[in-house]
């Protein structure tokens, strides 16, 4: 029997995990990858910083990625952001 972690990794390899993120989560991920803080994203999106923290936590849970470098790699791989600085 496969564990949730194995299933999540399998989905990520197949590119299915991109569809699991909501439009808002994708927007937050893009802003995080651009180097903005939770507060800066909140101001730009007219939300509270706590809401951004919640989105960030859900993104990490859904993708089973628990650090920013992994999220950046995921976003670049799935064309949610570019590697340009």
N, C-alpha and C positions, 0 to 999 in steps of 0.2 A: 504494500500500500504506500503510495507516494505521500510525502509530507507537504504541507502548504509551501514550505520554502522551496522544495524541488519543483513543485508546480509553477511557482512564481518565476523561478529561473528559466524553466522551459518556455513559459509564455514570453518572457523578456527576449529570449533568443529568437522566437518566432515573430517578434515585433508586435505581439498582441497587447502588450502592456500599455502602449501608447493610447489605445482606445479606452483604457480604463481611467484615464485622467479626464476630469471635466475641463471645459474650456477655461474656466477661471483658474484651475490648478495649473494648466499649461501656461497661462499668462503669468502666474506667480513664479513658476519655474523659470520662465524666460527672464523675468526681472532679477531673480536670484542669481542666475548665471551671468547677468550683466554687472553683478557686483553690488547691487543695491541692498540696503539693510531692510529688515522687516518694517521699520518705521518709515523709511523712504518709499517703499512699495505701498504701504498703507496710505500715505499722503497722496501719492500719484493715483491710486485706485479709489480714493475716497472711502476707505475702510479703516477699521481699527487695527493697530499692530497685533492685537491678540487674534484677530481673524486671520491675518497673514500667517501667524505662528501655527494656527490650526490647519490651514491649507498646506503649509510646509510639512507638518507632521503627517498628514494624510498622504501626501505625495510620497514621502519616505516609506510609509507602511505599504502603500499600494505597489511600489516598485521594489520593495525590499532592498533599498539602498539607504545606508545610514550615515553618510558623510557627503559634504559638498563636492569634493572632487568626483565622486561617483555620479552625483546628479548632473554635474557639468558634462561628464563623458556621455551619460545617457541622453542628455538634451542635444548634444552635437551629433551623436549616432542617429538619433531619430529626427534630425533636422528641425528641432525646435529653436535652435540658436546656432550661430556660427562660431568658429574658433578665432575669428578676427578680434583684435583688441583695438 
